Amino acid sequence: MTVNTPLCFRGKSILAPMVRVGTLPMRLLALDYGADIVYCEELIDIKMLQCKRVVNEVLETVDFVAPNERVVFRTCERERHCVVFQMGSADAERALAVAKLVESDVAGIDINMGCPKEYSTKGGMGAALLSDPDKIESILTTLVKGICKPVTCKIRILPSVEDTVNLVKRIEKTGIAAIAVHGRKKEERPQHPVHCDVIKAISEAVSIPVIANGGSHDFIREYMDIETFQKATAASSVMIARAAMWNPSIFRKEGLFPLRKVMQDYIKYAVRYDNHYTNTKYCLCQMLREQLETTQGKKLHAAQSTQEICEVFEMADFYEETTTIFTAKKTSLETKIQDEDDQMEDPDVIKMAVRFDKREYPPQITPKMYLLEWCRKEKHPQPIYETVQRPLDRLFCSVVTVAEQKYKSTL
């Protein structure tokens, strides 16, 4: 398929995918400070396939919401043309199903082939894929053929340079748009030196853009260091993880902002986009690092809500103002929907408090099947269903016509 997006992977500074860090507030902050492309944290395919896509009119976001109502992935218009959705997958068809689910809301799709942590590798995902090139080829080829957005993958290096280069050449043939290379082996950790020579060998061996990753410890302490790392690896672009986690203003050409300003900017996005306080606290703790033992650090560690976090950073007024605006907006939308519902109310529809609990029915049997069978026995026409979707919460409401009478549930 033709890639119909302007996303380019050459000459770019990129926010790396980081678990618990790469949520919407951090991605938007990195873009504010000069990042060209931002990757979300790795999200597992099976978890994403359970989600429903919900347009959140209060926050002006698109949310992918799990059955337990937890938001698994949240994005907004601001980042739509520069956010890459990274997933963990070990199955080509599942990966394609997730890609199709999110495709219209993101700029690209990435497969994680470098995470060495057990939660990823135990399912055959992450770095476990590096020992199964056939599966790598299957997943990437399926995605490239199946979606219109660019596909990338992120790998770690293998024990030998030759094996790594051979694998990347095979990956290149799948038609992906770029490959990110973390210049460490799967058993190596941040304190081990990054292997710039291996990334350079890969960059010189393939024609697709190579994105160098892993330079935070050895190279990148300020903006100018990004170019130094790029030259050392001969890569097309640079992907930054820990240096951006510690201070996302690393992307500023003009230099780093003071940490206090960065943290306040981050908190504004966290409040604005209703980020869960535990995630907000985690990211702020990563920024504070050695300052966690200060009075402010201890107060942050003790905070048990977004409001308390705001109080620690003298932003209580901002929190109150923002939440007041959102409450008013939500009330306005609910009133509008209620008015629309009232106008559409049909006096001929019988309302009943009927809830569907799957556990009360045999496998593969649904209430619709029971109702259809009853209509056949009683010689009534087949039931007719009319379904509408409410704009505020995107929930569906149906009216069924049975034996010339209309019914709906109040639940």
Steps between C-alpha positions, in 0.01 A plus 500: 500500500604860450612683812282811508670694777778759506679326789872486421770330707809684373666779699258468791522521879265240642353424842559129562226263615528467878270298724299725737681808364379530141142597583324803348636775735863400437448466125342844472770658717774346283329643190479844666874488566596401146462123451398414143345159567374343823447130573244386755588240762481137390139378514424128478287385205261282704428785741435743213262261324274511806471878475227709346577828326329791674499866396533694826324830433586646840878455459492517119690173477460158345512233771544125466318369805527154656193308625582615855470862373874564535646711219774290339599751230404867476591730212393835357502700178821685592713186464305311234756562225809423709410227754610143431302227673731232637355160574624176645393208285608151404217437254462655155119496489462646849751770415305587185170513691648747752659707222164529325336599829732797557612580145282806444620663826878459470780575252669159503516153655805348669570147619713465812778249437746628759344496847694248714259508795307188593149645460581543131726204422294233680227536239749466218500876449770766532859371487369141478413571136869552416552122505202440268566687171222311322245642745655848470462479122141377526389777738667785310395380154140461616497853643668663199248338265201550727510869602562836337722649770879443518619200699821499707659265751745543786767238563803433719825377352593129482822349641682544166507798262457267200186337640354841588562640152354188336187525713454869420542431125226240526281745691563768233356268233160499677448858381510679835561876503781508760669294769601619848808332644577500870876450495512244780452123516189373674694403814675840524368785712538882490830494691656297216653705216283549191646328192516790254710290261220245458237769433743653248547165326121467471463857372755431226345165404138603433324775308206558734539758780674364809405665831778484760394438860686440826720808526357661815767364737810545283416792272185706545498757778394805296352577160834524314584144609216363286694588184820353649322166557349511152844551342659226711239250377456636143128469570220690326336606827543478876251355750534618860372312804646565846646845427149606391339330801731695735441831320290507180634846416807309369325552163537883524756649264528796738602277790348331804227667704532497881346182638238689701355657183507166318313329783238775514453479122460124533243534780293741288468234231432230759210704643378617158477139375385338825809281529478247783680640802716189549641538150553873547679437829721232346615730218568789737705270726711399198571870440586574864743205528756594767269773632243243619640530854437875511191639677325543165597150392358348818175697460470378141558142611222535758246655256190287445317699233558742214378781723763416764772487233395848385519626858859372531597713200293807602250442219181454704333797326574354157349168607183667631455716190552210259274254682228767529512553122477126434214452745304779333573356156392153605177634655425697184550196278288279727220757501513524122481122464214476748312767306556307179386178666188673633416633156546159346303319772234279342191444721435174317826344621479275807801543729623201698800461735659213310872437543700255290737285707689260276554257790126430519493355147647181353812540281428647153139578598376860519171669596450587132502129414240421768278785380527396135405141589200621704378716210520204264299279737235769551500573124596866549723686254873493576602764764619837363784685678569873477826614662629852564823618663507778760759768415627563858599151610467312169274242666241326284126498563273262309125470448362162395162455330330169586142415404437863400610631841822692570725431802818652644712450812537772764845362594 
